[in-house]
Each structure stands twice: as structure tokens, then as C-alpha cells.
Amino acid sequence: MIIGYTHHLRVSRTDPDTIWLAHPNVGDDTGVDDKAIPLPFDEAMHAQVGDQLKVFVYSDTQANPVATTKIPVITLGQCACLKVRSSTELGAFLEWGIDKDLLLPFNEQRRPVQEGNKESVLVYLDNSGRLAASSRLDKHLNETDDGFAAWQKVSLLIFQRTDLGFKAVVDDRAIGLLYNDEIFSPIRVGQTTAGYIKRLRQDHRIDLALQPPSDQIKAELTDIIMQYMEAHDGVSMLTDKSDPEAIYAQFGVSKKNFKRALSALYKQRRIVIEDNHVRLTSNAK
């Protein structure tokens, strides 16, 4: 498979308006390559025969491979949130970083899309061999564990809000659910963020979290809190009663995990917790 991916291809010959790249699966020792891939001359006008060029290979209207030196936001099998450039009788066309917009056919739209809005999509190869987009992610991706392990760190694309929380694409290969009680900072559809596999359920569906296990966070966070207080004259105005948003803005953790870290430091007699601030003990200084 060559269409839909980035490759390093060798220049086999040049014409006044086209640079021809050797197909990676076809030898051209004779100097003739019937399957050479065209690249517009103005995208690499200084290229010479034998040069290696980094290109993305997509498909023209006849599903033939065409090259560009412009690299798209996503390649075949990957997911991203893309802007709708236009909507026509063929479907919607999405901006993805190359001159040829990506088609989102009507039958692959999870919901109607409008020009200027963004939509979370996956790039796939249609039945005619051309690249296209689909926002029906549950049609192309599994909602089962797919070889993940509990508390594995993953990349998440938030793509749909539900009554329970948010659905997210996990590492471009599966769909998981981020429950409302795991969300402690503003989150939006289309956002990409790091996350964790919290639980692989008995039905093999995936529950997600935005932070690692509490014990791991507590060990790291206590050191961070101590460093913060030492840099602020031994005092923190953030306490176990502070707003979750303020805690997250400073330490990037939920209020629950912040309180656990404070409790650990208090039990170690390294801090004193007052009504409106936390201070270091004399033993901690």
C-alpha cells in the first residue's frame, strides 16, 4: 500500500511540468517506469534525477497515486479534527494540509456538517481506492480493548459528548469512554489530549482517565507541592478548600488528588494546613 502515507521516493525523470518519482514496488533500472508517480514540478523544481524526496502520496479522481511535498495533518487510518472548507452535492470537503481537500461523503457523516465548523474524522480508503474521511468513527474503529493494558498511557481525540461523559478515539485504533467523574478541567469535542486506560471491562470496552493512578500521582505531586512552597516563602494559598479550577491551573491535577497529596504531607508533618493557606513546618524548611 502506497496511497495514504508519507514516503521517501527517488526522482526517476523530469518533464517541464512534472517530476516523476520511482514507485517503491517497481524497479526502473532500464530508466523506464510505467508506474512512476507524478509530482508537480513547482513543488521541487530543483530536484535532480536520483534525489530522494519526502512526499505524501494521495489518489486522483481515477484512484491513481499522485505525490505532493506538502504533508497532511493525518494519514491513512489516523484521526483528527478538521475544518470543513465547503459542502457540496458530493459531500463536505475538509482542509487537511494539502491542496486537494479531503472528501467527507454524506453516507460517512455522523451528523450534518456546515462550512467553517470542525469535525472529528478518520481517513480511510473507499471501495474505488481513493482517500476519503468518515466521522462515523464507531463504524471504522472497535469499542473493545484491542490489546491495551490497564493504566497504559495513550493519546485521546475527544469526538462525542454523551450523557455519561465523552467518547474518545484511543491511539487512532479504538474507542473508549471518559466518564464525567473523571473530568476535572474544561474539555471539548475535537480536543486532543494525553490520557490513560483506566479499566478494561469484562465486556472488553474501555474506560478512560485523564491522569495516572492516584498512588503514582501522589508520590510525584508531593514533591511538586513542596518545591512550589519553597519557592513561595514556605506558603501556598491553595488549600484543600480551593476551587478545582485554581488547583488544576497551578498543578494540573484534580482537587481529589491534590487533597490526597496534602494529606500525605500533613501526616509526614511537613506542612500545616490553615483555613486559608498551607505552610511548611519548621522541620520541612
FIKETI-599439 format. One record per residue (C-alpha): residue number from 1; residue in one letter; x, y, z. Coordinates in nm, 4 decimals. Example, Ala and Ser with C-alpha at 12.3 -4.5 7.8 and 13.67 -1.06 7.14 Angstrom:
[rec 1; "a"; [1.2300; -0.4500; 0.7800]],
[rec 2; "s"; [1.3670; -0.1060; 0.7140]],
This chain:
[rec 1; "m"; [0.0000; 0.0000; 0.0000]],
[rec 2; "i"; [0.1453; 0.3363; -0.1033]],
[rec 3; "i"; [-0.1585; 0.5670; -0.1179]],
[rec 4; "g"; [-0.2289; 0.7490; 0.2059]],
[rec 5; "y"; [0.1201; 0.7521; 0.3528]],
[rec 6; "t"; [0.4411; 0.9562; 0.3568]],
[rec 7; "h"; [0.7366; 0.8078; 0.1671]],
[rec 8; "h"; [1.0912; 0.8897; 0.0619]],
[rec 9; "l"; [1.0876; 0.8368; -0.3157]],
[rec 10; "r"; [1.3627; 0.8687; -0.5756]],
[rec 11; "v"; [1.3344; 1.1052; -0.8716]],
[rec 12; "s"; [1.3406; 0.8846; -1.1831]],
[rec 13; "r"; [1.2936; 1.1517; -1.4516]],
[rec 14; "t"; [1.1692; 1.5073; -1.5017]],
[rec 15; "d"; [0.9464; 1.6850; -1.7519]],
[rec 16; "p"; [0.8897; 2.0624; -1.7897]],
[rec 17; "d"; [0.5815; 2.0459; -1.5662]],
[rec 18; "t"; [0.6214; 1.7161; -1.3775]],
[rec 19; "i"; [0.8748; 1.5371; -1.1642]],
[rec 20; "w"; [0.8369; 1.1594; -1.1819]],
[rec 21; "l"; [0.9103; 0.9524; -0.8732]],
[rec 22; "a"; [1.0005; 0.5854; -0.8830]],
[rec 23; "h"; [0.7269; 0.3644; -0.7398]],
[rec 24; "p"; [0.8775; 0.1859; -0.4363]],
[rec 25; "n"; [0.7453; -0.1513; -0.5541]],
[rec 26; "v"; [0.8656; -0.1228; -0.9145]],
[rec 27; "g"; [1.2276; -0.1312; -1.0296]],
[rec 28; "d"; [1.3388; 0.1120; -1.3007]],
[rec 29; "d"; [1.6900; 0.0020; -1.3829]],
[rec 30; "t"; [1.6067; 0.0477; -1.7505]],
[rec 31; "g"; [1.5189; 0.4116; -1.6916]],
[rec 32; "v"; [1.1523; 0.3433; -1.7745]],
[rec 33; "d"; [0.8920; 0.3165; -1.5005]],
[rec 34; "d"; [0.5327; 0.2846; -1.6235]],
[rec 35; "k"; [0.4112; 0.3244; -1.2674]],
[rec 36; "a"; [0.6127; 0.6350; -1.1830]],
[rec 37; "i"; [0.4264; 0.8749; -0.9533]],
[rec 38; "p"; [0.3807; 1.2362; -1.0689]],
[rec 39; "l"; [0.4789; 1.5335; -0.8516]],
[rec 40; "p"; [0.4093; 1.8934; -0.9656]],
[rec 41; "f"; [0.7335; 2.0474; -1.0876]],
[rec 42; "d"; [0.6919; 2.3678; -0.8858]],
[rec 43; "e"; [0.6911; 2.1685; -0.5585]],
[rec 44; "a"; [1.0520; 2.0542; -0.6086]],
[rec 45; "m"; [1.1823; 2.2488; -0.9067]],
[rec 46; "h"; [1.5485; 2.1997; -0.8087]],
[rec 47; "a"; [1.5224; 1.8211; -0.7784]],
[rec 48; "q"; [1.7580; 1.6132; -0.9903]],
[rec 49; "v"; [1.7320; 1.2555; -1.1132]],
[rec 50; "g"; [1.8408; 1.0282; -0.8297]],
[rec 51; "d"; [1.7374; 1.2662; -0.5492]],
[rec 52; "q"; [1.5278; 1.1281; -0.2640]],
[rec 53; "l"; [1.2200; 1.3394; -0.1836]],
[rec 54; "k"; [0.9907; 1.3166; 0.1150]],
[rec 55; "v"; [0.6371; 1.3164; -0.0220]],
[rec 56; "f"; [0.2815; 1.2264; 0.0686]],
[rec 57; "v"; [0.1048; 1.0032; -0.1829]],
[rec 58; "y"; [-0.2684; 1.0508; -0.2316]],
[rec 59; "s"; [-0.5115; 0.9495; -0.5054]],
[rec 60; "d"; [-0.6505; 1.1397; -0.8021]],
[rec 61; "t"; [-1.0094; 1.1072; -0.9283]],
[rec 62; "q"; [-0.9167; 0.7798; -1.1040]],
[rec 63; "a"; [-0.7567; 0.6426; -0.7837]],
[rec 64; "n"; [-0.4078; 0.6727; -0.9323]],
[rec 65; "p"; [-0.1233; 0.7717; -0.6978]],
[rec 66; "v"; [-0.0153; 1.1376; -0.7009]],
[rec 67; "a"; [0.2597; 1.2908; -0.4856]],
[rec 68; "t"; [0.2977; 1.6195; -0.3004]],
[rec 69; "t"; [0.5760; 1.7554; -0.0836]],
[rec 70; "k"; [0.3100; 1.9004; 0.1478]],
[rec 71; "i"; [0.2432; 1.6752; 0.4456]],
[rec 72; "p"; [-0.1193; 1.6457; 0.5643]],
[rec 73; "v"; [-0.2378; 1.6647; 0.9229]],
[rec 74; "i"; [-0.3284; 1.2965; 0.9205]],
[rec 75; "t"; [-0.2576; 0.9935; 0.7016]],
[rec 76; "l"; [-0.4497; 0.6747; 0.6252]],
[rec 77; "g"; [-0.6031; 0.5190; 0.9368]],
[rec 78; "q"; [-0.5439; 0.8227; 1.1571]],
[rec 79; "c"; [-0.7976; 1.0553; 1.3210]],
[rec 80; "a"; [-0.8073; 1.4324; 1.3683]],
[rec 81; "c"; [-1.0481; 1.7224; 1.3989]],
[rec 82; "l"; [-1.0553; 1.9014; 1.0612]],
[rec 83; "k"; [-1.2193; 2.2203; 0.9381]],
[rec 84; "v"; [-1.4967; 2.1988; 0.6790]],
[rec 85; "r"; [-1.3950; 2.4126; 0.3802]],
[rec 86; "s"; [-1.7133; 2.3594; 0.1778]],
[rec 87; "s"; [-2.0256; 2.1490; 0.1451]],
[rec 88; "t"; [-2.1463; 2.0335; -0.1994]],
[rec 89; "e"; [-2.3815; 1.7806; -0.3565]],
[rec 90; "l"; [-2.0962; 1.5254; -0.3293]],
[rec 91; "g"; [-2.0452; 1.5784; 0.0414]],
[rec 92; "a"; [-1.8239; 1.8003; 0.2553]],
[rec 93; "f"; [-1.4629; 1.8871; 0.1755]],
[rec 94; "l"; [-1.2157; 1.9167; 0.4621]],
[rec 95; "e"; [-0.8890; 2.1071; 0.4972]],
[rec 96; "w"; [-0.6058; 1.8708; 0.5880]],
[rec 97; "g"; [-0.2843; 2.0386; 0.4792]],
[rec 98; "i"; [-0.2554; 1.9628; 0.1076]],
[rec 99; "d"; [-0.4054; 2.1337; -0.1978]],
[rec 100; "k"; [-0.6579; 1.8560; -0.2667]],
[rec 101; "d"; [-0.9248; 1.8729; 0.0032]],
[rec 102; "l"; [-1.0420; 1.5538; 0.1720]],
[rec 103; "l"; [-1.3949; 1.4364; 0.0852]],
[rec 104; "l"; [-1.6338; 1.3528; 0.3675]],
[rec 105; "p"; [-1.9189; 1.1732; 0.1845]],
[rec 106; "f"; [-2.2752; 1.2173; 0.3047]],
[rec 107; "n"; [-2.3076; 0.8491; 0.3962]],
[rec 108; "e"; [-1.9979; 0.8773; 0.6173]],
[rec 109; "q"; [-2.1251; 1.1783; 0.8145]],
[rec 110; "r"; [-2.2299; 1.1079; 1.1728]],
[rec 111; "r"; [-2.4244; 1.4334; 1.1644]],
[rec 112; "p"; [-2.4768; 1.7097; 0.9066]],
[rec 113; "v"; [-2.1737; 1.9392; 0.8854]],
[rec 114; "q"; [-2.1521; 2.3071; 0.7999]],
[rec 115; "e"; [-1.8867; 2.5151; 0.6285]],
[rec 116; "g"; [-1.6403; 2.6626; 0.8777]],
[rec 117; "n"; [-1.7165; 2.4096; 1.1512]],
[rec 118; "k"; [-1.4801; 2.1324; 1.2573]],
[rec 119; "e"; [-1.5445; 1.7610; 1.2564]],
[rec 120; "s"; [-1.3548; 1.4658; 1.4034]],
[rec 121; "v"; [-1.2825; 1.2170; 1.1254]],
[rec 122; "l"; [-1.0799; 0.9132; 1.0265]],
[rec 123; "v"; [-0.9060; 0.8778; 0.6885]],
[rec 124; "y"; [-0.9959; 0.5570; 0.5050]],
[rec 125; "l"; [-0.9680; 0.4116; 0.1548]],
[rec 126; "d"; [-1.3049; 0.3848; -0.0212]],
[rec 127; "n"; [-1.4154; 0.0997; -0.2465]],
[rec 128; "s"; [-1.2690; 0.2730; -0.5529]],
[rec 129; "g"; [-0.9258; 0.3083; -0.3895]],
[rec 130; "r"; [-0.9500; 0.6815; -0.3137]],
[rec 131; "l"; [-0.8811; 0.8510; 0.0170]],
[rec 132; "a"; [-1.1865; 0.9817; 0.1999]],
[rec 133; "a"; [-1.2941; 1.0826; 0.5502]],
[rec 134; "s"; [-1.5544; 0.9420; 0.7856]],
[rec 135; "s"; [-1.6988; 1.0947; 1.1014]],
[rec 136; "r"; [-1.8781; 0.7675; 1.1735]],
[rec 137; "l"; [-1.5849; 0.6595; 1.3839]],
[rec 138; "d"; [-1.7717; 0.3750; 1.5525]],
[rec 139; "k"; [-1.8143; 0.2185; 1.2052]],
[rec 140; "h"; [-1.4376; 0.2051; 1.1442]],
[rec 141; "l"; [-1.2989; 0.1585; 1.4966]],
[rec 142; "n"; [-1.3571; -0.1048; 1.7628]],
[rec 143; "e"; [-1.5048; -0.0235; 2.1019]],
[rec 144; "t"; [-1.3083; -0.3089; 2.2600]],
[rec 145; "d"; [-0.9668; -0.3270; 2.4287]],
[rec 146; "d"; [-0.7609; -0.4099; 2.1137]],
[rec 147; "g"; [-0.4558; -0.5174; 2.3126]],
[rec 148; "f"; [-0.4411; -0.2256; 2.5571]],
[rec 149; "a"; [-0.3256; -0.2688; 2.9169]],
[rec 150; "a"; [-0.4645; -0.1093; 3.2317]],
[rec 151; "w"; [-0.3065; 0.2321; 3.3043]],
[rec 152; "q"; [-0.1283; 0.2377; 2.9706]],
[rec 153; "k"; [-0.0656; 0.5969; 2.8575]],
[rec 154; "v"; [-0.2448; 0.6780; 2.5327]],
[rec 155; "s"; [-0.3395; 0.9652; 2.3030]],
[rec 156; "l"; [-0.7068; 1.0676; 2.3030]],
[rec 157; "l"; [-0.9169; 1.2543; 2.0482]],
[rec 158; "i"; [-1.2393; 1.3677; 2.2149]],
[rec 159; "f"; [-1.5097; 1.3366; 1.9482]],
[rec 160; "q"; [-1.8573; 1.2996; 2.1028]],
[rec 161; "r"; [-2.0397; 1.4058; 2.4170]],
[rec 162; "t"; [-2.2784; 1.1574; 2.5813]],
[rec 163; "d"; [-2.4915; 1.1544; 2.8963]],
[rec 164; "l"; [-2.2140; 0.9596; 3.0713]],
[rec 165; "g"; [-1.9213; 1.1738; 2.9570]],
[rec 166; "f"; [-1.7185; 1.1846; 2.6344]],
[rec 167; "k"; [-1.6325; 0.9264; 2.3717]],
[rec 168; "a"; [-1.2697; 0.9403; 2.2592]],
[rec 169; "v"; [-1.0549; 0.7772; 1.9927]],
[rec 170; "v"; [-0.7690; 0.5910; 2.1623]],
[rec 171; "d"; [-0.4359; 0.5883; 1.9748]],
[rec 172; "d"; [-0.6217; 0.6022; 1.6387]],
[rec 173; "r"; [-0.7357; 0.2421; 1.6790]],
[rec 174; "a"; [-1.0214; 0.2085; 1.9280]],
[rec 175; "i"; [-1.2976; 0.3993; 2.1059]],
[rec 176; "g"; [-1.3187; 0.4482; 2.4821]],
[rec 177; "l"; [-1.5385; 0.6361; 2.7268]],
[rec 178; "l"; [-1.4252; 0.9150; 2.9584]],
[rec 179; "y"; [-1.6828; 0.9382; 3.2375]],
[rec 180; "n"; [-1.7985; 1.2714; 3.3772]],
[rec 181; "d"; [-1.6474; 1.1993; 3.7203]],
[rec 182; "e"; [-1.3033; 1.1664; 3.5562]],
[rec 183; "i"; [-1.3228; 1.5194; 3.4133]],
[rec 184; "f"; [-1.1846; 1.7909; 3.6422]],
[rec 185; "s"; [-1.0980; 2.0625; 3.3883]],
[rec 186; "p"; [-1.2720; 2.2068; 3.0809]],
[rec 187; "i"; [-1.2745; 1.9648; 2.7899]],
[rec 188; "r"; [-1.4232; 1.9993; 2.4440]],
[rec 189; "v"; [-1.5123; 1.7907; 2.1416]],
[rec 190; "g"; [-1.2249; 1.7949; 1.8917]],
[rec 191; "q"; [-0.9591; 1.8266; 2.1611]],
[rec 192; "t"; [-0.6526; 1.6020; 2.1572]],
[rec 193; "t"; [-0.5021; 1.5159; 2.4938]],
[rec 194; "a"; [-0.2954; 1.2546; 2.6722]],
[rec 195; "g"; [-0.4890; 1.0014; 2.8763]],
[rec 196; "y"; [-0.4792; 0.6577; 3.0364]],
[rec 197; "i"; [-0.6592; 0.3265; 3.0085]],
[rec 198; "k"; [-0.8316; 0.3218; 3.3465]],
[rec 199; "r"; [-1.0158; -0.0072; 3.3131]],
[rec 200; "l"; [-1.0723; -0.2864; 3.0621]],
[rec 201; "r"; [-1.4215; -0.4028; 3.1453]],
[rec 202; "q"; [-1.5498; -0.7609; 3.1346]],
[rec 203; "d"; [-1.7241; -0.6812; 2.8073]],
[rec 204; "h"; [-1.3823; -0.5588; 2.6802]],
[rec 205; "r"; [-1.4954; -0.1987; 2.6485]],
[rec 206; "i"; [-1.2503; 0.0724; 2.7502]],
[rec 207; "d"; [-1.2875; 0.3170; 3.0385]],
[rec 208; "l"; [-1.0531; 0.6150; 3.0254]],
[rec 209; "a"; [-0.8883; 0.8568; 3.2676]],
[rec 210; "l"; [-0.7026; 1.1826; 3.2219]],
[rec 211; "q"; [-0.4489; 1.1088; 3.4953]],
[rec 212; "p"; [-0.2406; 0.8072; 3.6044]],
[rec 213; "p"; [-0.3215; 0.6035; 3.9204]],
[rec 214; "s"; [-0.3667; 0.8051; 4.2405]],
[rec 215; "d"; [-0.0651; 0.6465; 4.4119]],
[rec 216; "q"; [0.1625; 0.7463; 4.1260]],
[rec 217; "i"; [0.0253; 1.0992; 4.1209]],
[rec 218; "k"; [0.0561; 1.1389; 4.4983]],
[rec 219; "a"; [0.4225; 1.0434; 4.5012]],
[rec 220; "e"; [0.5068; 1.2916; 4.2268]],
[rec 221; "l"; [0.2699; 1.5649; 4.3424]],
[rec 222; "t"; [0.4007; 1.5846; 4.6995]],
[rec 223; "d"; [0.7449; 1.6749; 4.5644]],
[rec 224; "i"; [0.5934; 1.9325; 4.3291]],
[rec 225; "i"; [0.3928; 2.0939; 4.6102]],
[rec 226; "m"; [0.6996; 2.1122; 4.8334]],
[rec 227; "q"; [0.9038; 2.2744; 4.5568]],
[rec 228; "y"; [0.6248; 2.5232; 4.4910]],
[rec 229; "m"; [0.6001; 2.6200; 4.8583]],
[rec 230; "e"; [0.9763; 2.6520; 4.8986]],
[rec 231; "a"; [0.9737; 2.8925; 4.6035]],
[rec 232; "h"; [0.6922; 3.0967; 4.7639]],
[rec 233; "d"; [0.8337; 3.1651; 5.1114]],
[rec 234; "g"; [0.7025; 2.8383; 5.2505]],
[rec 235; "v"; [0.3365; 2.9216; 5.1857]],
[rec 236; "s"; [0.0684; 2.8099; 4.9410]],
[rec 237; "m"; [-0.2618; 2.9949; 4.9141]],
[rec 238; "l"; [-0.4096; 2.6835; 4.7533]],
[rec 239; "t"; [-0.5649; 2.4565; 5.0147]],
[rec 240; "d"; [-0.7987; 2.1589; 5.0326]],
[rec 241; "k"; [-1.0843; 2.4115; 5.0127]],
[rec 242; "s"; [-0.9665; 2.5871; 4.6946]],
[rec 243; "d"; [-1.1598; 2.5776; 4.3690]],
[rec 244; "p"; [-1.0787; 2.2774; 4.1459]],
[rec 245; "e"; [-1.0065; 2.5122; 3.8542]],
[rec 246; "a"; [-0.7422; 2.7017; 4.0514]],
[rec 247; "i"; [-0.5779; 2.3777; 4.1620]],
[rec 248; "y"; [-0.5700; 2.2431; 3.8090]],
[rec 249; "a"; [-0.4343; 2.5698; 3.6695]],
[rec 250; "q"; [-0.1360; 2.5545; 3.9052]],
[rec 251; "f"; [-0.0654; 2.1828; 3.9436]],
[rec 252; "g"; [-0.2517; 2.0165; 3.6540]],
[rec 253; "v"; [-0.4323; 1.7679; 3.8798]],
[rec 254; "s"; [-0.7828; 1.7136; 4.0149]],
[rec 255; "k"; [-0.8857; 1.8515; 4.3533]],
[rec 256; "k"; [-0.9217; 1.4944; 4.4828]],
[rec 257; "n"; [-0.5586; 1.4121; 4.4012]],
[rec 258; "f"; [-0.4400; 1.7459; 4.5385]],
[rec 259; "k"; [-0.6142; 1.6768; 4.8709]],
[rec 260; "r"; [-0.4559; 1.3311; 4.8873]],
[rec 261; "a"; [-0.1107; 1.4816; 4.8376]],
[rec 262; "l"; [-0.1741; 1.7447; 5.1075]],
[rec 263; "s"; [-0.2943; 1.4734; 5.3437]],
[rec 264; "a"; [0.0252; 1.2730; 5.2845]],
[rec 265; "l"; [0.2417; 1.5788; 5.3554]],
[rec 266; "y"; [0.0394; 1.6595; 5.6676]],
[rec 267; "k"; [0.0827; 1.3051; 5.8028]],
[rec 268; "q"; [0.4558; 1.3379; 5.7413]],
[rec 269; "r"; [0.4439; 1.6621; 5.9457]],
[rec 270; "r"; [0.5944; 1.8563; 5.6584]],
[rec 271; "i"; [0.3069; 2.1050; 5.6306]],
[rec 272; "v"; [0.0425; 2.2741; 5.8421]],
[rec 273; "i"; [-0.2993; 2.3259; 5.6866]],
[rec 274; "e"; [-0.4667; 2.6525; 5.7916]],
[rec 275; "d"; [-0.8116; 2.7850; 5.6952]],
[rec 276; "n"; [-0.6881; 2.9969; 5.4032]],
[rec 277; "h"; [-0.3351; 2.8743; 5.3340]],
[rec 278; "v"; [-0.0843; 2.5928; 5.3755]],
[rec 279; "r"; [0.2594; 2.6492; 5.5240]],
[rec 280; "l"; [0.5745; 2.4461; 5.5692]],
[rec 281; "t"; [0.6641; 2.3240; 5.9147]],
[rec 282; "s"; [0.9988; 2.4132; 6.0659]],
[rec 283; "n"; [1.1088; 2.0525; 6.0060]],
[rec 284; "a"; [1.0443; 2.0853; 5.6327]],
[rec 285; "k"; [1.2383; 2.4079; 5.5830]],
